[in-house]
Amino acid sequence: MLKSLSRGLWTYRGLVFIVLTPLLLLPLPVVVGTKEAECAFVLLWMASYWVTEVIPLSMTAMLPAVLFPMFGIMKSSHVAGTYFKDFHFLLIGVMCLATSIEKWGLHRRIALKLVSMVGVKPAWLMLGFMSGCAFISMWVQNVSAVTMVIPIMEAVIQQILKARKEDYTGEENPNLELDGICLHFMSFVVVYCSVYLLYFNNTVHCFLSDMKGSDVPANACTCVQIQPLERPAKAQAALSLPTAPSRSRQDLMICKAMFIGVAYASNIGGITTLPGTSPNLIFSEYLNQIYPDCNCINFGKWLLLCLPIAVIMLLLTWIWLYWLFIGSDFSFLWRCKGEQTERERAARKVIEEEYKSLGPMSSQEILTGVVFVLMVLLWLTRSPGFVPGWASLFSNDSGYITDATVALLLGLLFFFIPAYGPSKQYEAMISWKEFHAVMPWTVALLVGGGFALAEGAKESGLSLWVAELLTPLGELPVLATITVACIMVTTVTEVASNAATTTIFLPILSPLAEAIHVNPLFVLIPTTLCTSFSFLLPSSNPPNAVVFAYGHFSIMDMVKAGLGVNVFGVLTVMLAVATWGVPLFSLDTYPDWAPVLPSLNSTQP
């Protein structure tokens, strides 16, 4: 009887969690009964569903539209107005560009060119694929960048495996062997994470279909040509070729390093630009909503801050993965070029053949590239800060024209410009069906729910209550407080989607900054960046899940690699905001656009 009951509860565990969560939180609105408690009830309810994803993320985001009017926090019309913001126009424009890039194959040309520039030795190949994926993910969704690069990388690896001669005589790096306390700790982490995954996701393939922890919706994975069920089998068969044990083992290590490196590079590249990943866009729009007088964040300044971060992280990740999986011999960094081995010639041949198969650059690719460059230039020159930008030609108020205006204007052009000449029937560069397949509607709704939640926290007074509660943190050094917040966010984003993590923490960290009288950007920027550092598990983000489906490595491999990259990420971000970020955003002063709360500590960075 008990066994049947427990089996039934396990089968319906999602439904049980859905019902129990609001019941356990019900004392907040019933017993306490204040507006702050009612808003906290909605926030905790949404956070629980977002972290566990027992219902779709976008549907959880609809809760404020129902509960805020019922509790008398906001009118229904007011709540509805918070769900669509400037963020959505920017997202639509960028997705139009991404659709054209994917449709006409410009991404393949860029990736192959970058790979061919760095060389064909395993280490340089890995850096080339990582650089290509990072660059592409600056402009398109992270999972799309991975699925664009992986088929090319898979073809190169297949040729390397077929090469007759060996160009590497070393053995597996002993750094892979974890012993003692470290091994027990790592085993505990993996077992805990595995139990969590089994509880909320039956298999990794179920995750891929549902896009758990997604930066994008499930249909974004179907818009690119990838066969995750067939290619891994072929790759695994190739790894089982009857070769010498040392070669087979080293080949496997190279595969692990390359596949994990590409997944990590997509997240690293995504932080570089505002439209590169959802947390950046959510942060930008949240800032416009909560601090409307803040005009500090634009495409140019964000690029100046985050491009060095991405470059440093990419190089450190590359060196870390090479040391962890391939070996500790870094003499290739200064070694002069010699005669190419059979493996290197095979890899070079594949890359050249792949590039030749693209043929000459088509007019559609040229047009897409021109619009892409024009969009970036207009973003950089709209309001650079040190001189008046071109936006001042249209209005004296710089707030009228934003990056979303540029993105939407150029994005709409793809629906008008003919793809072919007058000799063929008129067809636009992209169609609505193609755009719809790429557009992350889930993120759009999720972010809208986050904006509604933030507005409700402000209207109900919950933000002020949190600020007063966090006032004692002003006694700690500011950098220590920010570091703790970054570590906390990085931990949560491993088991929750990046967009959901950002949406949950921004309304909490913003009052924290006001409470300790610190520039809110000093707290919000590093924590926003750290929500993209989800490197530990295949379920942490879609790129990790995609490369894990290829079957070249285990969860333990990703955990070992991800721990180091997480540390690099947090340290690099803290270095950036404490050095070149201070003069770039005036982080050492409390801005006049942020409210000054009475009787709070006055701690300066």
C-alpha positions in Angstrom: 0.0 0.0 0.0 2.7 2.4 1.0 4.8 1.4 -2.0 1.9 2.1 -4.3 1.2 5.5 -2.7 4.9 6.5 -2.9 5.0 5.4 -6.5 1.8 7.5 -7.2 3.3 10.5 -5.5 6.5 10.2 -7.5 4.5 9.9 -10.7 2.5 13.0 -9.9 5.4 14.8 -8.1 5.0 17.8 -10.5 1.3 18.2 -9.7 2.0 17.8 -6.0 4.6 20.6 -6.1 2.3 22.8 -8.1 -0.5 22.5 -5.4 1.7 22.5 -2.3 3.8 25.6 -3.2 0.9 28.2 -2.9 -0.6 26.4 0.0 2.7 26.6 2.0 3.1 30.3 1.1 -0.5 31.1 1.9 0.2 32.5 5.5 1.9 35.5 3.9 -1.3 37.1 2.4 -3.7 35.5 4.9 -1.9 36.0 8.3 0.4 39.0 7.6 -2.0 40.6 5.1 0.1 43.6 4.1 0.7 44.7 0.5 4.4 43.8 1.0 3.5 40.3 2.1 1.0 39.8 -0.7 3.7 40.9 -3.3 6.2 38.6 -1.5 3.7 35.7 -1.9 3.6 36.3 -5.6 7.4 36.6 -5.9 8.1 33.4 -4.0 5.5 31.5 -5.8 6.9 32.6 -9.2 10.5 31.9 -8.1 9.6 28.4 -7.0 8.0 27.6 -10.3 10.7 29.2 -12.3 13.5 27.3 -10.5 11.8 23.9 -10.7 10.0 24.6 -14.1 7.0 22.4 -13.1 5.0 24.5 -15.6 6.4 26.4 -18.6 8.4 29.5 -17.7 6.2 31.7 -19.9 3.0 30.5 -18.1 4.6 31.2 -14.7 5.2 34.7 -15.9 1.4 35.2 -16.3 0.8 35.0 -12.5 1.2 38.8 -11.8 -1.5 39.5 -14.4 -3.9 37.4 -12.3 -2.7 38.0 -8.7 -1.8 41.6 -8.6 -5.3 42.9 -9.5 -6.8 40.4 -7.1 -4.6 41.6 -4.2 -5.2 45.3 -5.2 -1.5 45.9 -5.9 -2.0 47.1 -9.5 -4.8 47.5 -11.9 -5.1 44.9 -14.6 -4.5 47.5 -17.3 -1.4 48.7 -15.5 -0.1 45.2 -15.2 -0.7 44.5 -18.9 1.3 47.6 -19.8 4.4 46.2 -18.1 4.5 43.1 -20.2 5.6 44.7 -23.4 8.6 47.1 -23.3 11.4 48.5 -25.4 13.2 45.3 -24.8 10.8 43.4 -27.0 11.4 45.7 -30.0 15.1 45.2 -29.6 14.7 41.4 -29.4 12.5 41.4 -32.5 15.0 43.4 -34.6 17.9 41.3 -33.5 16.0 38.1 -34.3 15.3 39.4 -37.8 19.0 39.7 -38.3 19.7 36.3 -36.8 17.1 34.7 -39.1 18.8 36.1 -42.2 22.2 35.1 -41.0 21.1 31.5 -40.4 19.0 31.3 -43.6 21.7 32.4 -46.0 24.6 30.7 -44.2 26.7 33.7 -43.3 27.5 32.1 -39.9 29.2 29.1 -41.6 31.4 31.4 -43.6 32.4 33.4 -40.6 33.1 30.3 -38.4 35.2 28.6 -41.1 37.2 31.7 -41.8 38.0 32.2 -38.1 39.0 28.5 -37.7 41.3 28.6 -40.8 43.1 31.7 -39.4 44.3 30.1 -36.2 45.9 26.8 -37.5 45.1 23.1 -37.5 46.9 21.8 -34.4 44.4 20.5 -31.8 45.0 23.4 -29.4 44.7 26.0 -32.2 41.7 24.3 -33.7 39.9 24.4 -30.3 40.7 28.1 -30.0 39.4 28.7 -33.5 36.1 26.9 -32.9 35.7 28.6 -29.6 36.4 32.0 -31.0 34.0 31.5 -33.9 31.3 30.3 -31.6 31.8 33.2 -29.2 31.7 35.8 -32.1 28.5 34.3 -33.5 26.8 34.2 -30.1 27.4 37.9 -29.7 24.7 38.4 -32.3 22.4 35.4 -32.2 21.1 33.1 -29.5 23.7 31.0 -27.7 22.1 27.7 -28.6 21.9 28.7 -32.3 25.6 29.6 -32.2 26.5 26.1 -30.9 24.4 24.3 -33.4 25.9 26.4 -36.2 29.5 25.5 -35.3 29.2 21.9 -34.1 28.5 20.3 -37.5 31.7 21.9 -38.9 33.7 20.8 -35.9 32.3 17.3 -36.1 33.5 17.0 -39.7 37.0 18.1 -38.8 37.2 15.7 -35.9 36.1 12.8 -38.1 39.0 13.5 -40.5 41.4 13.8 -37.7 40.3 10.4 -36.4 40.9 8.8 -39.8 44.4 10.2 -40.2 47.0 7.5 -40.2 49.9 9.2 -38.4 50.0 10.6 -34.9 51.2 14.1 -34.1 50.9 13.7 -30.4 52.8 11.2 -28.2 51.8 12.3 -24.8 49.5 10.6 -22.4 46.3 11.6 -20.7 46.8 14.6 -18.3 47.1 13.3 -14.8 45.2 16.4 -13.7 42.1 14.5 -14.6 42.6 12.2 -11.7 40.9 13.5 -8.7 41.6 11.8 -5.4 41.0 12.1 -1.7 38.7 14.7 -0.4 38.3 16.4 -3.8 37.0 13.2 -5.4 34.5 12.6 -2.6 33.3 16.2 -2.8 33.0 16.0 -6.6 31.1 12.7 -6.3 28.7 14.3 -3.8 28.1 17.2 -6.2 27.4 14.9 -9.1 25.1 12.6 -7.2 23.2 15.5 -5.8 22.8 17.1 -9.2 21.9 13.8 -10.8 19.1 13.3 -8.2 17.9 16.8 -8.9 17.9 16.1 -12.6 16.1 12.8 -12.3 13.5 14.4 -10.1 12.5 17.2 -12.6 13.8 15.7 -15.9 13.6 12.1 -16.9 16.4 12.3 -19.4 18.7 14.8 -21.1 16.7 14.4 -24.3 13.5 15.3 -22.5 15.4 18.4 -21.5 16.3 19.2 -25.1 12.7 18.9 -26.2 11.5 21.1 -23.3 14.5 23.4 -23.4 14.8 23.5 -19.6 16.8 26.4 -18.3 16.5 27.9 -21.7 17.7 31.1 -23.1 15.3 30.3 -25.9 12.2 28.3 -26.6 12.2 24.7 -27.8 11.4 25.6 -31.4 14.6 27.6 -31.6 16.5 24.3 -31.7 14.5 23.1 -34.7 15.4 26.0 -36.9 18.9 24.8 -37.5 20.0 21.7 -39.3 21.3 19.4 -36.6 20.6 15.7 -35.9 21.5 15.2 -32.2 20.4 11.5 -32.3 22.3 10.4 -35.4 25.5 12.4 -35.2 26.5 11.3 -31.7 26.2 7.6 -32.7 28.5 8.2 -35.7 30.9 10.1 -33.6 30.9 7.4 -31.0 31.5 4.8 -33.6 34.4 6.8 -34.9 35.9 6.9 -31.4 35.7 3.1 -31.4 37.9 2.7 -34.4 40.5 -0.1 -34.0 43.4 2.1 -33.2 46.2 2.1 -30.6 45.0 2.6 -27.0 47.0 5.7 -26.5 45.7 7.3 -29.7 42.1 6.4 -28.9 42.4 7.9 -25.4 44.0 11.1 -26.6 41.4 11.4 -29.4 38.7 11.2 -26.8 40.4 13.9 -24.7 40.5 16.2 -27.7 36.8 15.6 -28.4 35.9 16.4 -24.8 37.9 19.6 -24.8 36.5 20.8 -28.1 32.9 20.1 -27.4 32.9 21.5 -23.9 34.9 24.5 -25.1 32.3 25.4 -27.8 29.5 25.2 -25.3 31.3 27.5 -22.9 32.4 29.9 -25.6 28.8 30.5 -26.6 27.9 31.7 -23.1 31.1 33.7 -22.9 30.5 35.4 -26.2 26.9 36.1 -25.3 27.8 38.5 -22.5 29.7 40.8 -24.8 26.8 42.6 -26.3 23.4 43.7 -25.0 21.4 41.6 -27.5 23.9 38.7 -27.1 21.9 36.9 -24.4 18.6 37.3 -22.5 20.0 38.4 -19.1 21.7 41.4 -20.7 18.5 42.6 -22.3 16.5 42.0 -19.1 19.0 44.0 -17.1 18.9 46.9 -19.6 15.1 47.1 -19.7 14.8 46.7 -15.9 17.2 49.6 -15.5 15.0 51.7 -17.8 11.9 50.8 -15.9 13.1 51.2 -12.3 15.6 54.1 -13.0 14.1 56.0 -15.9 16.6 58.8 -15.6 19.6 56.5 -16.0 21.0 56.8 -19.5 24.3 55.0 -18.7 23.7 51.7 -20.4 24.0 51.6 -24.2 25.5 49.2 -26.7 28.9 51.0 -26.9 29.6 51.2 -23.2 28.5 47.7 -22.6 30.8 46.5 -25.4 33.7 48.4 -23.8 33.1 46.8 -20.5 32.4 43.2 -21.6 34.6 42.7 -24.6 37.8 42.5 -22.5 35.9 40.3 -20.0 35.0 37.9 -22.8 38.5 37.8 -24.3 40.1 37.2 -20.9 37.6 34.5 -20.1 37.9 32.8 -23.5 41.7 32.6 -23.3 41.6 31.3 -19.7 38.9 28.8 -20.5 40.9 27.6 -23.6 44.1 27.1 -21.5 42.1 25.5 -18.7 40.4 22.9 -20.9 43.7 22.2 -22.8 45.5 21.6 -19.5 42.6 19.5 -18.0 41.9 17.3 -21.0 44.9 17.3 -23.4 48.1 18.0 -21.6 50.3 20.4 -19.7 52.8 21.0 -22.6 52.2 24.6 -23.7 55.3 24.8 -25.9 53.1 25.1 -29.0 52.5 28.7 -27.9 56.0 29.8 -28.9 57.0 26.9 -31.2 57.7 27.9 -34.8 55.7 26.4 -37.5 57.1 23.1 -38.9 56.0 20.6 -41.4 52.4 19.6 -41.1 51.5 16.1 -39.9 49.0 13.8 -41.5 46.4 14.8 -39.0 47.0 18.5 -39.6 46.8 18.1 -43.3 43.5 16.2 -42.9 42.0 18.9 -40.8 43.2 21.6 -43.1 41.7 19.7 -46.1 38.3 19.4 -44.4 38.2 23.1 -43.5 39.2 24.1 -47.0 36.7 21.8 -48.6 33.9 23.1 -46.3 34.7 26.6 -47.2 34.9 25.9 -51.0 31.6 24.1 -50.8 30.0 27.5 -49.8 31.0 28.9 -53.2 31.5 32.6 -53.8 29.8 34.9 -51.4 26.1 35.3 -52.5 24.4 38.7 -52.8 22.1 37.6 -49.9 25.1 37.0 -47.7 26.6 40.4 -48.7 23.4 42.2 -48.0 23.0 40.5 -44.6 26.6 41.4 -43.7 26.0 45.0 -44.7 22.9 45.3 -42.6 24.8 43.6 -39.7 27.7 46.1 -39.9 25.4 49.0 -40.3 23.4 48.0 -37.2 26.5 47.7 -35.1 27.8 51.1 -36.3 24.5 52.8 -35.6 24.4 51.3 -32.1 27.9 52.5 -31.4 27.3 56.1 -32.7 23.8 56.6 -31.5 24.8 58.2 -28.2 28.5 57.5 -27.5 28.6 59.8 -24.5 31.8 61.8 -25.1 30.3 63.5 -28.2 26.6 64.0 -29.4 25.5 61.0 -31.4 23.4 60.9 -34.5 20.2 60.5 -32.3 20.5 64.2 -31.4 19.7 65.1 -35.0 16.1 63.9 -34.5 15.5 65.1 -30.9 17.2 67.0 -28.2 16.2 64.3 -25.7 18.4 61.3 -26.2 15.8 59.0 -24.6 13.5 59.1 -27.7 15.7 57.0 -29.9 17.1 53.8 -28.4 19.0 50.7 -29.6 15.6 49.1 -30.1 14.7 51.7 -32.7 17.8 50.9 -34.7 17.3 47.1 -34.5 13.7 47.3 -35.4 14.2 49.6 -38.4 16.9 47.5 -39.9 15.2 44.2 -38.9 12.1 45.2 -40.8 14.1 45.8 -44.0 14.6 42.0 -44.3 10.9 41.7 -44.9 11.0 44.2 -47.7 14.2 43.7 -49.6 14.0 41.2 -52.4 16.2 38.2 -52.0 16.7 37.7 -55.8 17.0 39.8 -58.8 14.1 40.9 -61.2 14.5 37.7 -63.2 12.9 35.6 -60.4 9.7 35.9 -58.6 9.7 38.4 -55.7 10.7 36.8 -52.4 11.8 38.8 -49.3 15.1 38.1 -47.5 13.1 36.3 -44.7 9.5 35.3 -44.2 7.3 35.4 -41.2 7.4 31.6 -40.8 11.3 31.6 -40.7 11.3 34.5 -38.2 8.7 32.8 -36.1 10.8 29.7 -35.8 13.7 31.7 -34.4 11.9 34.2 -32.3 12.2 33.3 -28.5 8.5 33.9 -27.6 9.1 32.1 -24.2 11.7 34.6 -23.3 9.6 37.5 -24.3 6.7 36.4 -22.0 9.1 35.5 -19.2 10.7 38.9 -19.3 7.3 40.6 -19.3 6.4 38.7 -16.1 9.7 39.9 -14.6 8.9 43.5 -15.4 5.4 43.1 -13.9 6.9 41.6 -10.8 9.4 44.4 -10.5 6.7 47.0 -10.9 4.5 45.3 -8.3 7.4 45.2 -5.8 7.8 48.9 -6.2 4.1 49.7 -6.0 3.5 47.5 -2.9 6.5 48.8 -1.0 8.2 45.4 -1.0 11.4 47.0 -2.5 11.6 49.6 0.3 11.0 46.9 2.9 13.8 44.7 1.4 16.1 47.8 1.3 15.5 48.4 5.0 16.1 44.8 5.8 19.4 44.7 4.0 20.7 47.9 5.6 23.2 46.1 7.9 25.1 44.8 4.9 26.5 48.4 4.5 29.0 47.5 7.2 30.7 45.0 5.0 33.2 46.0 2.3 31.3 46.7 -1.0 33.4 44.3 -3.1 32.8 41.5 -0.5 29.1 42.1 -0.7 29.1 42.0 -4.5 31.3 38.9 -4.6 28.8 37.1 -2.4 26.0 38.2 -4.6 27.8 37.0 -7.7 28.6 33.6 -6.2 25.0 33.2 -5.1 23.7 34.1 -8.6 26.2 31.8 -10.3 25.1 28.9 -8.1 21.3 29.4 -8.7 21.7 29.7 -12.4 23.1 26.2 -12.6 19.6 24.8 -11.7 17.4 27.6 -13.1 17.3 29.3 -16.5 19.5 32.4 -16.9 16.5 34.6 -17.8 14.6 33.4 -14.7 17.5 33.9 -12.4 18.1 37.4 -13.6 14.4 38.2 -13.3 14.3 36.9 -9.7 17.4 38.6 -8.4 17.2 42.1 -10.0 14.3 43.3 -7.8 16.3 42.0 -4.7 19.7 43.3 -5.6 18.5 46.7 -6.6 17.2 47.6 -3.1 20.4 46.1 -1.7 22.4 48.7 -3.6 20.2 51.5 -2.4 20.3 50.1 1.2 24.1 50.3 1.3 24.2 53.6 -0.7 26.2 52.1 -3.6 25.7 52.8 -7.3 23.1 50.2 -8.3 25.2 49.5 -11.4 28.0 48.4 -9.2 25.8 45.5 -7.9 23.6 44.8 -10.9 26.1 44.7 -13.7 28.4 41.9 -12.2 25.5 39.8 -11.0 23.8 40.1 -14.4 27.0 38.9 -16.1 27.3 36.0 -13.6 23.9 34.6 -14.5 25.4 33.6 -17.8 28.1 31.5 -16.0 26.1 28.2 -16.0 28.9 25.8 -16.9 28.5 22.8 -14.5 25.7 20.7 -15.8 24.1 19.7 -19.1 20.8 21.0 -17.8 22.3 24.4 -16.9 21.7 25.9 -20.3 20.7 24.7 -23.8 24.3 24.8 -25.3 25.5 22.5 -22.6 22.7 20.1 -23.4 23.3 20.2 -27.1 27.0 19.2 -26.9 26.2 16.6 -24.2 23.8 14.9 -26.6 26.8 14.1 -28.8 28.0 11.6 -26.2 31.8 12.5 -26.2 31.9 13.3 -22.4 30.2 12.6 -19.1 28.6 14.8 -16.5 31.7 14.5 -14.4 33.8 15.9 -17.2 31.6 19.0 -17.5 31.4 19.5 -13.7 35.2 19.4 -13.4 35.6 21.8 -16.3 32.8 24.1 -15.2 34.1 24.6 -11.7 37.3 26.2 -13.0 35.4 28.3 -15.6 33.0 29.6 -13.0 35.9 30.7 -10.8 37.5 32.4 -13.8 34.3 34.1 -14.7 33.6 35.6 -11.2 37.2 36.8 -10.8 37.3 38.4 -14.2 34.0 40.2 -13.7 35.1 41.5 -10.3 38.4 42.7 -11.8 36.5 44.4 -14.6 33.9 46.3 -12.5 36.6 47.3 -9.9 39.0 48.7 -12.6 37.9 49.9 -16.0 34.2 49.7 -15.1 34.6 52.4 -12.4 35.4 55.3 -14.8 33.2 53.9 -17.5 30.0 54.0 -15.5 31.1 56.3 -12.5 30.6 53.4 -10.2 32.5 55.1 -7.3 29.7 57.7 -6.9 26.1 57.4 -5.9 24.1 58.7 -8.9 21.5 61.3 -8.8 19.1 59.1 -10.8 18.9 56.6 -7.9 16.7 57.3 -4.8 18.4 58.3 -1.6 16.8 56.3 1.2 16.7 58.0 4.7 18.8 56.7 7.6 20.8 54.3 5.5 24.6 53.7 5.7 26.7 55.7 3.3 29.3 53.2 2.1 31.3 54.0 -1.0 33.1 51.5 -3.2 
